[in-house]
Amino acid sequence: MLAPHRLGFFLAMVLLVASGAWWAMVQVSRVFSWPAPFYALSPTVVHAAVMVFGFIPLFFSGFLFTAGPKWLRVEPWPTHALRAPLTLQAAGWLVWLAGAHLRPVVSLLGAVLACGGLTWMGALFWRLVLRSSAEDQVHARAIGAALIVGSLSLLGVCASLAGGAQDIARVFVLTGLWGFVLVVYVTVAHRMIPFFTSSAMPFIQVWRPFWLLWLMLGAAAFEAAAVWVEFEGPLRGPVAPAWMLLRGVLELGVGAVLLWLAGVWGLVQSLKNRLLAMLHIGFLWLGLSFVLAGAAQLLGLVQGAPYLALGALHALTMGCLGSLMLAMVTRVSCGHSGRALVADSIAWSLFWVLQAATVLRIVATLPTAFSGALLLVAALLWTGTMGVWGMRLGTWYGRLRVDGRPG
């Protein structure tokens, strides 16, 4: 592998396709009442863990070890230094999926391997940070802190499974989602979306005051804390209405600011450039997810429980994280393979299929007679989209650049 992103992206694509196909199989067996395969662990926990800690950190590696040294003005790691930690993660999550149908100890072994690989990767990134004398290290250090949270959260998953507490494992997964994955996403978005937009459209100035970053990081920290407040389910008793009101108002407020920010950063103008539009629409989903989450809490005051909360979660994971993943990885893969920085018809079509899958997944969270069927269609659309995208880009990573340049 001639560049840092190649191995990380390739392994991420393998996990992305494998985990998507596995989850689609689970949904097919449920909807058609087929004989269910043996599950050593809850399929929900298996799905959640691999979606948070599986392919996403591997995609992170491709970006962080390519752009990170430039941010920090240090020499990058040689590519061979990344092989072991990235391979450990990929192997660990494949063992995790297999162990879900064998024995819990097999899945636990896979999670331990993946945790070791993620921790190793975080240590390599921190060594870049500590070697740096660059004045602006805010974004890199925020990402470094998130990597620590990610490793500790995955360690918590391992400890919970070792103790047979799958419910606590799920809480650690959600902690990793908010405190690790989302923190990395919003930190990179704060630094890169205004830059990419201004580069493509010079009439739009780069505007990224740090208070916006603190707001997004604070919102992520609040949601991570809320996971633990509600680790046994929605609160009950006299404090429940006050908590739901507080959480709902805060989430609606954050969502409103993020929707406003999406407009300020050039959402409308970006629609003239497909690849840029994919980034901006992905960021738009972040604001929508907080608005949905806040609405779920306030409606829960009447309904007794925040039924839309799962829809808000998937607006974040599929809508925001999935869309930004597709956009950023496509951009990096095109640029570092010597191709034009454009979203061709295939990438653009896949992006809109993903949007349809996201909407269907959100609607499927509503208690209707069609929920199971909608969930199945959403899972199949996700699997198909990521399968086509993954197999297409996956063939690029083992080839030389088409423009003949090194990298």
N, C-alpha and C positions, 0 to 999 in steps of 0.2 A: 504494500500500500504506500503510495508516493506522497500522500498528504494526510494530515490528522483526521480530516472529516470522513475519509473513505471507509475505514473499518467501522467507525462508530455508526455512520449512517447505514451501512450494509447490514450490520447486526441488528440495528433498530428496525429495519424493514423486515427482517426475518421474524422478529418477535411480534411486530405489528400485524403481519399477515397471519401468523400462527395463532395469536391470541384472539384476533377477530374471527377466524374460522371456528375456533373452539367455542366462543360465546354464541355464534350463530347456531352451532350444533345444539347447544343447550336450549336455546329458544325454540328451535324446530321440534325437539323432543317434547317440550312442554306444551306447545300449541296443539300438536297432533296427538298428544297423549301416547306417544311411543314409549316402550319400556325404557325407563331411565337407566343410563349407565351407573355403575357404582361410583359414588362420590365419597372420598375419604374426608373432604373438607366441604364446607358450604360453597356452592358455585359462586354465590355473590361475593364472598371474601376472596376467592381465587381470582375472579374477574376484576374486582376493585384493585387488588394489589398489583397485578401485572399491568393494569392500565395506568397506575400512578408511578410505580417504581420500575417498570419493565423497559419499554422502548423509549420513553421520554428522556430519562437520563442519558441514554446512548445518543439520542439526537443532540442533547445538550453538549456532550463531549465533542462532537464534531464542530460545534460553533465555538465553544469556550476555548478550545486549544488551537483554534485558527484565529479568531478575533481577539481573544483574551490577551495573548502576548503583545498584540498591537496596541491595545488599550493601555497596557502596563509598561510598554516599551522595554520588553525583555526578550531574550532569545527563547523561542518556543522549544518544547520538548521534542526530541527526535521521535519519529513515528513509532519506532519499536518499543519506546517506553510506555505506550498506551495499550499495547496488545494484551498484556496479561489482565489488567483491571477490566477492560472492556469485554474480553472473552469470558472472564469469570461471571460478569453480570448476565451476559446472554445465555451461557450454559446454565447458570443458576435458575433463570426464569423458565427455560425449557424443561428443566427437571421439576420445577414447581408445577407446571401444567400437567406433566406426566404423573406426578405424585398425587394430584387431585383425584386420580382414578386408581391409585395403588394403596398407599398408606400415608397417614399424616407425617410420619417421620421422613418420608421421601421429599414431600413438599417442604418440610422444615429444613432439610439439607439444602435444597435449592435456594431457599430464602437466605440461609446463612452464607452460601457462596456469593449470592448477589449482593448481600450486605458488605461482604469483604471487598468485592469489586468496586462498589459505590464509594466506600470509605477510602480505598486506595486512590480512586479517581479524584476525590475531594482533596486528599493530601497533596497530590500532584498539582492541583490548581492552586492550593494555598502556598505551595513553594514558589510558584510564579509570583503571587502577590507579595510574599515576603522578600523576594529578590528585587522588587520594583522600587524605583525612586521617583516614579511619576507623581506629579502633584495631585492629579485627580484619580483617586482610587475608589471613589464612592460606589460605583456600580460593581466593580470587581469584588469589593469586600462584602457588599450586600449578597452577591451570588455565593461567595465563599461561606458566609454565615448560613445561607439557605442549604448549601451542601451538607453542613454539619447537622442541621435540623433533619434533612433527609436521611442521613445515616442513622441518627438516633431514632427516628421514627421507624425505619425498617428494622433496626435492632429491637424496638418495642414489639413489632409484629412477630419477630422470631421468638422473643421471650413469651409473648402471649400464647403462641401456638404450642410452645414447649409445655406451657401450663394448661393447655386445653381450653383456653379462654378465647374462642373465636370472636366473641362480641367485642372484647377489648382490642383484638387484632384489627378489627374494622375501624375502631376509633383511631388507632395509630396510623392506619392508611389515610384517613381523612386529615389527620394532622400533617402527614407528608404532603397531601394535595395542597393544603392552604399554606403551610409554613415552608415548604420546599419548592414544589413545582410552580405554584402561582407566583411566589416571590421571584423566582428566576425569570418567568415570563414577563412580569410587569417591569422588572428592572431592565431587561433587554429592550422591551417596548419603549420605555422612557428614553433610552439612549438612541435607539436605532430608527423607530418609526418617523420621528421628525427629520432625522438625517436623510433617510431614504426618500422621503417626500420632497424635501428641499433639493436633493440631487436630481430628481426627475422633473421637478417643477420649481425652478429657481425663484419664481415670484412668491412662493410660500417660504417664509422665514422659519429657521429652526427656533422653536420655542418649547423649552422643557425646564421650567423652574423646578428647583428641588422640592418645593412644597408639594408638587404633584406626586413625586416619588414617595415622599413620606406619607401622603394620604393613601396611596395604593398599598404601601407596605403595612400601614396601620390597619387598613381594612382586612388585609390577609391575616394579620396577627389576631384581630378580633374574631374572625371566623374560626381560626385554629383554636382559640380559647373557648368559643361557643361549642365546639365539638365536645369538649370536656365537661362543660356545664350541662350538656344534654346527653352525656354518654350512656345513660340508662333509658333514653327516650325523651320525648317532650316533657318539660317540667309539669308537675301537677301541684295542686294546692293554691294557696292565696298568692304566692309569688309568680305563678305562671303568667297571668295576664300582664303584669308589669314588665316581666322579662320579654314577652312576645312584643309588647308595644315598643319597648326600648330597642330591641333588635330590629323590628320592622322599620322604625323611623330612621335608624342609623343606616340600614341597608338601602332604603329608598333615597336617602340623602347622598350616599356614596354613588349609587347608580345614576342619579341625576347629574352629578359632577362629571362622571365618566362619559355619559352621553354627550354632555356639553363639550368635553375635551375631544371626543371623536370628531365633532364638527370643527372645532378650532384647529385640529391637526390636519384637516383637509379631506374629510370623508367624501364630500360631494365632488371636489376637484379630482380626487383619485380615481373616480369611476371612468375616466378617460384612459386609464392605464391599468390593464387587467391585473398584472402582478401586484401593483401598488394597491389596487382596490381590494385584493384578497387580504392584504395585511390590515387595511382599515376596517373592512367588514368583520374580520376576526376580532379586532379590538372593540368594535361596536357591541359584539356579543358579551363582552365583559360587563359593560354598563347594563345591558338588558338582563344579564343573569342576576345582578344585584337588585334591580327593580323587581324582577320576579320573586326573588328571595324575600324582599321586604313585603311585597304584596301577599306572599304566602303567610308570613307571620301575622299581618293585620287581618287577613281573612280567617286565619286560625282562631282569632279572638271570638269569631262568630261560629265557626265550624267546630271548634274544639281541638283541632289539630291542623298544622300547616301542610295541607295535602299537596300544594304546589311546590313544596321544598325540593322534592326529587326532580321535578321539572327544571327548577332553577339550577340544581347541581349539574344537570346535563346540558343546560344552556352554557354553563361555564366549561365543562369538560369537552363536549362535542363541538359546541358552537365556537367558543373562544379558543380554547387550547388546540382543538383539532384543526380549526381553520388557520390559526397562526402557524401551527406545525406544518401544514401543507404548503402555506405560502413561503415561510422562511426556508424550509428544506429545499423546496423547488428553486428558490432564488440562489441559495448557496450552491446547490448541485449544478445549476446552469452556469453560474459564474466560474466555478472551479473546474468545470469540464470543458471550458472554452466555448460554451454556447451563449447565445444572446440572452440577456436578462429580460425575457418575456414569458408570459404565460400563454402557451399555444392553445389551440382549440381543445386538445385532450385535457390539459391541466385545468383550463377554465371550466370545462364540462364537469370534470370530477369535483371541482370546488362546489358547483351548484348542486350536484347530487348530495354532497355532504350537508349542504344547507337544508335540503329536503329531509334528509335522515334526521337532522337535529330537530326540526320542527315536529316530525312524527314522533320522535322519542319524548319530546316535551308533552305532546298531546296524550301519549300513551300513559302518562302518569296520572291522568284524570280517571276517576272510577267509573268507567263505562264498560259496556259489553264488548267493545272492540279493542280494549286495552292490550290484550295478549297478541292479537293479530297485528296491531300497530307496532308493538314492540318487536315482533318478529321481522316485519318489513324494515324497520329502522336498523335492526341488527344486520340484516342481509345487505341493505344499501351501504352501511358502514364497511362491512366486510368486502363487498365488491369494489367500492371506491378505493379502499386502502390496498386491496389486492392488485388492482390494475396499476395504481400509482407506485406501489412498492416494487412490483416486478419490472415496471418500466425503468424507474430510476436505479433500481438495484443492478441492472446490467451496465450502468455507466461507471460504477465505482471500481471495477476491475480493468477498465480501459484507459489508455492514454488520452490526454486532452485532445479534442478534435482540432484545436488550433496549433498543435505541435509544441506548445509551451510546457515547461516543467510544472509539476504540481498535481 
